[in-house]
Amino acid sequence: MKWIKNSFRKIKRGFNNSCIFLGYGALGATALSLILECSIFRGQEILILDGQDEPVAPQLPFLGDQGVSSFYPIGKALFRAITDPHIKKVLINVEGYHWGVGEVQQIRYLIKRLQEAGKQVVGYGYGFGMAAGGILPYYTLSACGTKYMNHLGYLAPEGLSVQPLYWRKLLDLLKVRPQFIKKEEYKSGPNSYVFSQMPSEEKESWTTLLAQWKGQLVRDMSKDLGKKVAEVDTFIEGGRYQALEAVEQKFVDNVAVCFDQVVEKESANHEKVFVNNYVSKGSLYRKLARLWHRRALAVVRIEGALGSQSMAEAERYFEVFSNIANNPSIKAVLVYVDSPGGSPKDAETLRYGMELCLKKNIPVVISMGNVAASGAYWISAQASKIWALPGTVTGSIGVYTGKFDVQELLKFFEVGTEKISTTKGKTDGKAESLLEPWSAEQKKDIERQVEFLYEHFLGIVSKNRKLPLSKVRQLAKGRIYTGQEALDHKLIDRLGGFFEALEDLKKEYGHNIPVYDYTPQSIPFFLRFLFSALSHEVQSRLSYFFKNSATELKISQEYKVQ
């Protein structure tokens, strides 16, 4: 027994020496992670993506934990599976994944790449249409090699449509007066408040967009299903099939009682691996490896409206870009943008952060998601190269601002108010006040500011896209474009998604170059609210602890470019 104790002491002493710099926890967890991921511990695996049982989206939305789209972690898992020799098959339950056109097109690309790598991809959905999903979930399913649907389900895509609401008459009844200024006629942001029905310019934009999307879906699905374009077009517009009829018409391959039945049938002799576990494998090792890497690619994700609670503050993103610019190991930055736009202040801050990287000869590549319009295009135009999906919504080069005048509403309810101001004359009072309309002088000043921001926006696009200002002015006016149209107009450089852009960078900098995500972590709303209520001293200390993540609650007018 004595020799056992002595041996144990020697082993322990050696282990302690090795842990001086890394610490017990980090080294032990990393070693265990590496051991468990060794090939000898893994057999043939089947990767399972179930949007119903294993959501990636945050679970506490009432606390402001808006999170991001489930596309990125799902896409990352599929991309890793392409070259993972242990993953032999992928099962996808398309229910629960509420992807937009651009995201579906990226998922479809990854499915095709998996199939090219010799891996089977099996898809399932309860039904499509009639309150059971629609054309986009089926657009995802159609790319799969084997397609299942529930035996009680119904396949009725019901085409593509939009139906905005217009509040002007209700606002008139409430005696609330919307006051908005926009550049220019195709800028649709304030239309829901200013008009009682869809104006002609907005109708033109939506009609063109839906036609573009439908054309892309029809062409892709006709290839997936081996059917003629005309047949798929008829199916999208008015197809109505019960499950067995859909099998008979070869729109799906088989029926199942539920996704679990598909899993049991397709996973024989395979170890089941669920997507959340698969994404997290090796995450600790990758975080520690970031400390000593010499060459790497950086990823930054900008998701949500600029200036909204769902997106971290622009200053935090600027700090990220600034750190990247001063990091000699970073060879290029891939920025994923999925945003409808927002505040010019935030857009300009992010754009300048990207400019810092470019000044240090670090290429910045933009990959657009579902939408990268208005303020998001303001940011994107700065990049070295821009990628977009065929179905991405981009452009919307324009600006608007406005407010709601509730003066008459207060009078109706006999609510009194009295203003005292140090400013006298035509500009008496604040232009953003909801208690009174703009004066003629205030409106003139705001029009000048909107004009200035619009011209600045045009200048950014003209300079960075190397287009004549007259050409940019013609393309602007608030018009939206699909990715395919944007390519035709030279507003982007390449068609493709995030992982195609990543593959392109890896071809240039080496397939084995590590990729690290530098996206700032979002802070839940209740923490932001708590920080705002604290004293300056306590708030500054907590802000430092949370890496300057505390925010202020501000009530102010913002010029919008979304």
N, C-alpha and C positions, 0 to 999 in steps of 0.2 A: 504493500500500500504506500510505503514511503516513496518509492521511485515514481509512482503515479503522481503523488503530490508535487514532487520536484519537477517532473515533466510539465505538469499543469502550470506551475509557477513560471517556468521558462517561456512557455507559450504565451502566458498572460503578459510577461514582461516585454516580449517581442511585439506583441499586439499593441501594448500601450505606447511603445516607442513609435510605431507606425502611425498612431492616431494623434500625435502631437499637433500637427498642423490641420488635419481635416476633422478631427473630433470623432468620438465614438459613433454618434448617431448617423452622421453623413456617410462615413466609410462603411459602416455595417449595412445601412439601407442600400447604398450603391452596390456593394458587393453582392448582397442578396438579389437585387434587381438583375445584375449581370448574370449571376448563376442561373436564375430561373429562366432567363431569356436565351441561355445557351441552346444550341440545336439539339443536344442530347436529351433535353427535357421537353422538347416540343415534337409533336407528331403532325399528322394531317389535320388541319383546322378548317372550320367553316365560320366565316365572319357574319354575324347577325346584326342587322340594322332594323330595329323595330321602333318606329315613330310613336307607337301607342304606349308601350311598356317601358321604354328607356329614353325619355325625352332629354335632350341636351339643354333645352331652354331653361332659364332660372325658375325657381319654384316660389319666389316671394315677390311677385310683381307689385303687391300692395305696399311694399316697403321701398318701392322705387328701383328694385333690382331688375331693370329692363333687360340687361344682358345683350346678346347679339343673336343674329340668325343662327340656326343650327347648321347652316351650310358648311361653315369653316371646319368644325371638328369632324363632321361626317366626310367632307371632301378630303381632309387630311388622312383619315383612316383608309379611305378607298385608294388614295394615292400611294400610301405606304404598302397597301396590300398588293399593288401591281408587281412589286419586286420582292415581296416576301415569299420565299419558296414553300413556307408551311401553309399558307392560305391557299386552299384548293377551290373553294367555292364561296360565294357571297349571296346571302339572302336578304332581301329588302322588303319590308312592309311599308309601302308608300303612304299609308295612312298616318296622320300626325305630323308629317313634314310639310309645312305650309310654305313651300318654296315659290318664288316668283319665276318669271320666264327666264331671266338670266341665270339664276341659280340652277334651275332644271337643266338648262343647256350645259352647264358645267358638270353636273352630276352625270348627264348622258355621256359626255366626253370621257369621264373616268370609267363608266361602265364599258364603253367601247374599248378603252385601253386595257381593262381587265380581261376582256374577251380575247384581245390580241395576244395577251400574255398566256393564254391557254387556260384561263380560270372561268368556271361556270358562274353565271349571274342569274339568280332566280328572283322574280318579283311577285308581290301579292298586293291586292287591294280588295276591300270589301265590295265596293261598287264605285261607279263614276257617273256623277250627275244625279239629279233628283235628291238633293240633300245628302249625297254620299260622295263628296269630292266632285271633281269636274275634269275638264280637259287636261289641265296641267299635271295632276297625279297620273293620268293615263299616258301623257307624254313621257313621263319618267318610266312607267311600266313598259311601254312599247319598245324601249331600248334593251330590255332584259332578254336573255336567250330563251328563258322559260317564263311564261306569264300565267299566273293563277288569279282567280277572283272568287269571292264567296259564292256558294251555290244558291244563296238567296238574293244575291246582289243584282244590280241593274246597270247596264252600260248605256248612258245617254249623255254624251259630252256637252250638248246644248250650246256649242259655239263659244264665241268670245264676246263679252259685252262690258260696258261701264254704265253707271247710273249715278252721277254726282247729285248732290242736293243743293238747292239754291234758296237762300234764306231772306232775300230782300223784302218780300211782302210781309213776312213775319216781323222783321225788324221795323218796317213801317208801322205795323200795328202796335208794336211796343214803343214806338216813338224814339227809336234808336237810329241815328244817322251814321252810316258807314262813310268814312272819308279816306280814299286811297288814291295814290299817285303811282303810276307804273310806266316802265319803259320796256317793251313797247306793246303793240296791240295783241301779240300772241302770248304775253305773260299772263298766265291764268290763275296765279295765286289768290288774288282777291275776288275773283269772279263770283264765288259762292255767296258773297256778302253784298256785292254791288248789283248783281243782276237777279231777276226772278226766273230766268231760264237761260239755257246755254247759249252764249254768243256764237256768232258764225265762225270766228277764228278758232275758238276752242273746239267747236264741232269738227272743223277741218282737221285739227291736230289729232283728235281722238280717232276719227275715221281712218286717217292715214296710218296711225300707229297700229290699230287693230288689223287692218289689211296686211301690214308688214308682218305682224306676229302670226296671223293665220297662214300666210304663205310659207313662213319658216316651218311651222308645225306640220303642214300638209306635206311638204317636201321631205322632211325628216321621217315622218311616220310612214310614208309610202315606201321608203327604203327599208325601214324596220320590218314592216308587215309583208313586203313583197307584193304590194297592191298598186294599182294605177293611181295617179294623182287625183283624177276625177272621182274615183271610188272613195278615197279617203276624204276628199272635200265634202262629198255628200254625207259621209258618216259623221264628220264633225258638226255639220249644220243641222242634221235631223235624225241621226242614228238612234234607234230605240231597240235594245236587245236585252232579254233576260239572260241569265248566266249561261245556260246550255245553248241558247241561240248564238251568243257571242263566241262560244267554242265552235259551233257549227260554221259560223262565218269567218273563223280563224282570226278573230280579234284578240282572243286569249287561247291558251293551250289546254287549260284544265281548270276544274273547280275544286274548292276545298271548303270544309266547314269553318275553319279559322286559320290564322297564321301559324298557330302552334302545330296544327296538323301538317302544314307544309314543312315546318322545321323538323319534325320527327321523320317525315318521309325522306327529306333531302339530306339529313345529317348522319345517315348510317355510316359507321366507321370513321366519323370525323369528331374531333373535339370541338365543342361549341365555344366561340369567343364572342362576347357582346362588345359592341362598338365603344362604349365608355371605358371598359377595361383595356381594350386594344389601344385606344388613343393615349391612355395614361402610362402604358408600358414604357419603361426607360426614361420617364419624365425627370426623375431626380438626377439620373446620370447626365442628361442633357443640360440641366440647370448648372450642375457643377462643372461640366465640360466647358461651359461658356466662360469660365474664369481663366482658362488657359489657351483658348483657341487663338490661332494666329491668322487664319483666313476664314471668313464667314460671310454669309448673306443675311441681311436683316429684313424682317417682315414687320410692317406696321399696318394695322387695320383701322380704317376710319368708317364707322358704321353708325347710322342714325343722323338725324337733323343736326346741323352745326349750331351749337348753342343750346341744345335741348338737354334734358336730364339723362336721356339714353346715351348721350355721347359725352365722354370726358371733356373737360375744359381744354380749350385750344392751347393754353399756356403749358399744360402738361405734355401735350403732343409736341409743342415747340421744344420743350426741354429734351424730349426723346430724340428729335431730329438733330438738335444741337450736340447731344452726346454722341450720336452716330457720326456726325461730321468730324468730331475730334477723336474718333476711334480708328486708328490706322489699320486694324484688322478687318474692318468692314469694307468689302469690295463693291457692294451694290445694295440698294434698298428696293424692295418690292412692296408697294403700297396698294393695299386692297381698299377700294372706295365703293361703298354702297350707301349713298346719301342723297336725299332730294335737294340738299343745299341748306341755306340758313343765313346767318349773320355775316355780312361782309367783313366785320372785324375779325371773326374767327377764321373765315376763309383766307384773309390776307395774312394772318398769323401763321397758319399752316403752310401757306404758299411760301412765305419767307423762310420758314424752317427747312423746307425742301431745297430752297435756293442755297442755304448754307452748305448742304451736302454737295450740291453741284459745284460750288466754288472750291471745294476740297477734292474735286475730280472723282466724286462718288456718284455713279449714275443712279438716277431715281426713275424707276419704272412703275407706271400706274396700271393696275388691273381693275376695270370697272365691273361691278356686280349687276344687280337688277336695275339700279338707277345711279347715275352720277351726273346730275343735272344742276344747272344754275351755280350756286356757290360751290358745289362739288366739282363742277367743271372749271370754275375759277381756280381751284387748287390743282386739278389735273393738268391744266394747260402748261404748268411750269415744268412738267416732267420731261425726261430724256426720250421716253417712248411711252405710248399709251396703247393698251390693249382693251378691247371691249367685246362682249358677246354680240352675236347678231341681233339678239332681242333686248340688249341694254337700252334703257332710255337715257339719253344724254342731251347736251345742248342747253336749251332754255337760257340763253345768254341774255340776261335782262335783270332789272331791279324793280322792286316795289316797296312802298312803305304806307302806313296808314294807321287809323285809329277809329274808335266808335265814339260818337258824340252822344252823351246821354242827358244833355241839358233838358230837352223837352220831356223826357221820361221822368226826371226828377220834379219838374213843374207839375206834371199830371198827378203825381202822388203827393204834391204839396210839400216836397222836401226843400228846405231852404239852404242856400249856400251864399257865402260872401267872400270875396277875394281881397286880400291885401298884398300888394306887391311893390317892390322898389322900382320896378320897370314901369315907365309911363309911356303912353302913346300907342301907336299901332301894334307894337309887339308885346303889349301888356300881358303878362302871364306866360305859362309854359305851353309850347306847341303840343306836347304829348298829353296834356290834361284832357280827361274824358268829360269834364264838366262844362266844356264850351267848345264850339266849333273853331276851326282855324280862322284867324283874321286874314285879310287879303295879303298883308305883308308876310305873315307866317307861311301861308301857302306858297308864296313866291320863293321864300327862302328854302322851303322843303323841295320844291321843284328843282331849284338850282343844285341842291345836294344830290338828289336822285340823278340828275343829268351828269353831275361830276362822277358819281360812282359808276354809272353806265359807261361813260367814256373811258374810265380807268379799266373796267372789265374788258371792253373792246381792245384796249391797248395791250393788256396782258395776253389775250388770245392772238392778236396780230403779231406781237413780238416773238412769242414762244412757239407758235405754230408756223411762223414764217409765211404768213398770208398777208396780202395787201389789206390795209384798213378798210378800204371800200368793199372788199370781198367779205370781210368779217361782219361789217355793218349789214350787208345783204343777208348773211346767214343768221344773224342775231334776231332781234325783234321779239325775243322770248320764245322762239320756235323750239320744239323738241324734235329729236331725231332718234331713230334706232341706231344700233351700232353699225349696221350695214350702211345706212345712209350717211352716218358720220364718217365712215371710211371713204365713201365716194366724195365727200366734201373736204377731205383731208383734216378733219377735226380730230381723228385718231390715226394710229399707224398700223395696227394689226388687229385681226379678228381672232378671238380666242379668250379663254378664261384664265383664272388665277394660276392653275397648275400648268397650263401651257406656257404662260409667261415664266413660271419658275423653271420649267424644263429648258426653256430658251436661255435663261441665265446660267443654268448648270452646264449647258453646252459650252458656254464661253469661259466660265470660271472653274470648271471641273465637276464631274458628276458626284464626287465624294465630298464636295465642300459642304460644311454644316450650315444649317439654316436655323436662325433663332428669331423668335417672335418678341418684338420690343413694344408691343401695344400696351399702353398704360391700362391698369386694371380699373374697372368702373367702381365707384363708391356708392353704396345704397343711399337712397334719399334720406332715410331717417338719420344716418350719420351726418350728412350735410346739414340737415336741420338742427341737429344737436350742436354741431360745431358753430353754427351761426349764432346760437344763443349763449355761447360761452364768452367769457371776457377775452380781451385781446391776448393777454399773457398766456392763459390756459390754451386758447385756440392755437397760438403759435407753437406751443410745445407739442400739442397733439398733431398739428399739421406736420411738424418735423418727424414725429414718430411714424405717421402714415405716409411719409415721403411726399409731403406737400399736397396731400389729396383733399384737404378740407376746402370747402367752397363757401362763398357768400351767397345769400339769397338776395337777388337784385330785382327791383321793380323799375323797369326803364323801357323806353321805346327803343326798338332795334329796327334798323333798315334791313329788310329781308330780300334775299336773292333766291328764294326757293319757289 
